[in-house]
């Protein structure tokens, strides 16, 4: 599963596999996502099994294969929720507990006939996209992450994305920011307190009647006290996690994507203030938090970048 040193010379099939959806599309050699090739298939409970995720993946790939550019595709890049195992080509997404050690590389090869299929953590894909064409262009050291159903990301050091021994470096969401309850350790993590899913759940447990992140955003804008408290809890937990990153890595840039990052217009600025307030060392208080430059195209562009820009990987 070690990436080849060469750069792909043709369009690439890009796949973004997460806890709520699979997206796929075709990205040109220049890094442009062909918008009319993009498809989305829901995952969630309906796909929370090996057979279910395989069916959802096949459905997405079959639809992309109908695009006129597909016959020129030279390979495939997968960005997936983790943990991942790059050696085995498998994934075990935290938010799909019924899917463990799923052989996603083999599944894509079997469905497409493509020989060159590469896998990385979804956070790694996001980082590749933003380093290549987004808000982190030219950055030497950064943290790049997404706040959505879960929270994932990557670390950039000396201008390259750090993957780690099995490809799981950058799991910002699993950083511990609170006292751990042995029976529910996830509640002490950044993801357990700051992600969209967990923030909505916390608000509901405290008397809020809504059910989605969009409804929470509307309630927050209307001044609902529970919604205000829920979003602030998310801000503070994420700020503590980023403060730890800044102190450990001496990075001065954090790039934020994901749907829940838009729960308020000033969410990145609030997280930046929380991170600076939680930082012990003065150098860590230089951290800037900005939005991604590529918007919701970043995961697919980054998945393709495994083939198109392998020089950006460690």
Residue pairs with C-beta under 8 A, 6 or more apart in sequence:
1 86
1 87
1 88
1 89
1 105
1 118
1 119
1 167
2 86
3 118
3 306
3 307
3 310
3 313
4 116
4 307
4 310
5 310
6 310
7 307
7 308
7 309
7 310
7 311
8 29
8 74
8 75
8 116
8 307
8 308
9 29
9 74
10 29
10 72
10 73
10 74
11 26
11 27
11 28
11 29
11 34
11 69
11 72
11 73
11 74
12 26
12 27
12 29
12 73
12 74
12 75
12 76
12 77
12 304
12 307
12 308
13 24
13 25
13 26
13 61
13 64
13 70
13 73
13 75
13 76
13 77
13 112
13 114
13 304
14 24
14 25
14 26
14 27
14 33
14 76
14 77
14 79
14 300
14 301
14 303
14 304
15 22
15 23
15 24
15 57
15 60
15 61
15 76
15 77
15 78
15 79
15 80
15 108
15 300
15 303
16 22
16 23
16 24
16 79
16 80
16 122
16 125
16 299
16 300
16 303
17 43
17 53
17 57
17 78
17 79
17 80
17 81
17 91
17 93
17 104
17 122
18 43
18 80
18 81
18 93
18 95
18 122
18 148
18 149
18 150
19 43
19 44
19 81
19 93
19 94
19 95
19 96
19 149
19 150
20 42
20 43
20 44
20 95
20 149
21 40
21 41
21 42
21 43
21 44
22 40
22 41
22 43
22 47
22 56
22 57
22 60
23 38
23 39
23 40
23 41
23 60
23 299
23 300
24 38
24 39
24 60
24 61
24 63
24 64
24 300
25 33
25 34
25 35
25 37
25 38
25 39
25 64
25 300
26 33
26 34
26 37
26 64
26 67
26 69
26 70
26 73
27 33
27 34
27 300
27 301
27 303
27 304
27 308
28 34
29 308
31 132
31 133
31 301
31 304
31 305
31 308
31 309
33 297
33 300
33 301
34 67
34 69
36 67
37 64
37 67
37 69
37 70
38 300
39 60
39 63
39 64
40 60
41 56
41 57
41 59
41 60
41 63
42 56
43 52
43 53
43 56
43 96
46 52
46 56
47 53
47 55
47 56
47 96
47 99
48 96
48 97
48 98
48 99
49 98
49 99
50 98
50 99
50 102
52 98
52 99
53 96
53 99
53 102
54 102
54 107
57 104
57 107
57 108
57 111
58 107
58 111
61 108
61 111
61 112
62 111
64 70
65 112
73 112
73 114
74 114
74 116
74 307
75 114
75 115
75 116
75 117
75 118
75 307
76 108
76 112
76 114
76 116
76 117
76 118
77 117
77 118
77 120
77 125
77 303
77 304
77 305
77 306
77 307
78 104
78 105
78 108
78 117
78 118
78 119
78 120
78 303
79 120
79 121
79 122
79 124
79 125
79 126
79 299
79 300
79 302
79 303
80 91
80 93
80 104
80 119
80 120
80 121
80 122
81 91
81 93
81 94
81 95
81 96
81 121
81 122
81 150
81 152
82 91
82 92
82 93
82 94
82 121
82 122
82 123
82 152
82 167
82 168
82 171
83 91
83 92
83 94
83 121
83 166
83 168
83 171
84 90
84 91
84 92
84 119
84 120
84 121
84 166
84 167
84 168
85 91
85 92
85 101
85 166
85 167
86 119
86 120
86 163
86 166
86 167
87 166
88 101
88 103
89 103
89 104
89 105
89 106
89 117
89 119
90 101
90 102
90 103
90 104
90 105
91 99
91 101
91 102
91 104
91 119
92 99
92 100
92 101
92 102
93 99
94 150
94 191
95 149
95 150
95 197
104 119
105 117
105 118
105 119
108 114
108 117
109 115
109 117
116 307
118 306
118 307
119 167
120 128
120 163
120 167
120 303
120 306
120 313
121 152
121 154
121 163
121 167
121 168
121 169
121 170
121 171
122 146
122 152
122 299
123 144
123 145
123 146
123 152
123 153
123 154
123 170
123 171
123 172
124 154
124 161
124 163
124 167
124 169
124 170
124 302
124 313
125 298
125 299
125 302
125 303
125 305
125 306
126 144
126 145
126 146
126 152
126 153
126 154
126 257
126 292
126 298
126 299
126 302
127 136
127 142
127 144
127 153
127 154
127 155
127 156
127 161
127 170
127 302
128 161
128 301
128 302
128 305
128 306
128 309
128 312
128 313
129 292
129 294
129 297
129 298
129 299
129 301
129 302
129 305
130 136
130 137
130 144
130 255
130 257
130 292
130 293
130 294
130 298
130 302
131 137
131 139
131 142
131 144
131 156
131 159
131 161
131 309
131 312
132 301
132 302
132 305
132 308
132 309
132 312
133 293
133 294
133 301
134 255
134 292
134 293
134 294
134 298
135 255
135 290
135 291
135 292
135 293
136 142
136 144
136 156
136 253
136 255
136 293
137 293
139 156
139 159
139 253
140 156
140 157
140 158
140 159
141 156
141 157
141 158
141 249
141 250
141 251
141 252
141 253
142 155
142 156
142 251
142 253
142 254
142 255
143 153
143 154
143 155
143 156
143 170
143 172
143 242
143 245
143 246
143 249
143 251
143 253
143 254
143 255
144 153
144 154
144 156
144 254
144 255
144 257
144 292
145 151
145 152
145 153
145 154
145 170
145 172
145 254
145 255
145 256
145 257
145 258
146 152
146 153
146 256
146 257
146 258
146 261
146 299
147 194
147 195
147 196
147 234
147 238
147 256
147 257
147 258
147 259
147 260
147 261
148 195
148 196
148 258
148 259
148 260
148 261
149 195
149 196
149 197
150 173
150 191
150 195
150 197
151 172
151 173
151 190
151 191
151 194
151 195
151 238
151 258
152 170
152 171
152 172
152 173
153 170
153 171
153 172
153 173
154 161
154 162
154 169
154 170
155 161
155 162
155 169
155 170
155 245
155 249
155 251
156 162
156 251
157 249
157 314
159 312
160 311
160 312
160 313
160 314
161 170
161 312
161 313
161 314
162 169
162 170
162 314
163 169
163 313
163 314
164 170
172 190
172 241
172 242
172 245
173 189
173 190
173 191
173 194
173 195
174 189
174 190
174 191
175 189
175 190
175 241
175 244
175 245
176 185
176 188
176 189
177 188
177 189
177 190
177 193
177 237
177 240
177 241
177 244
178 187
178 188
178 189
178 193
178 237
179 188
180 188
181 187
181 188
186 192
187 193
190 237
190 238
190 240
190 241
191 198
192 198
193 199
193 202
193 233
193 234
193 237
194 233
194 234
194 235
194 237
194 238
194 241
195 234
195 260
196 213
196 258
196 259
196 260
196 263
199 213
199 216
199 230
199 231
199 233
199 234
199 260
199 263
200 210
200 211
200 212
200 213
200 216
200 230
202 230
202 233
203 210
203 216
203 226
203 227
203 229
203 230
204 210
204 211
206 226
206 229
206 230
207 226
208 216
208 219
208 224
208 226
208 227
208 230
210 216
210 219
210 227
213 259
213 260
213 263
216 227
216 230
216 231
216 263
217 262
217 263
217 264
219 226
219 227
220 227
220 228
220 230
220 231
220 263
220 264
221 264
231 263
231 264
231 267
234 260
234 263
235 267
235 270
235 271
235 274
236 274
238 271
238 274
238 275
239 270
239 271
239 272
239 273
239 274
239 275
239 276
239 277
239 278
240 274
240 275
240 278
242 254
242 271
242 274
242 275
242 287
242 289
243 274
243 275
243 276
243 278
243 279
243 280
243 284
243 287
245 251
245 254
246 252
246 254
246 275
246 279
246 283
246 284
246 285
246 286
246 287
247 279
247 280
247 281
247 284
250 283
250 284
251 287
252 286
252 287
252 288
253 287
253 288
253 290
254 271
254 272
254 275
254 287
254 288
254 289
254 290
255 289
255 290
255 291
255 292
255 293
256 267
256 268
256 271
256 289
256 290
256 291
256 292
257 291
257 292
257 295
257 296
257 298
261 267
261 268
261 291
264 270
268 289
268 290
268 291
269 289
271 289
272 287
272 288
272 289
275 284
275 287
275 289
276 284
276 285
276 287
279 285
279 287
292 298
294 301
305 312
306 313
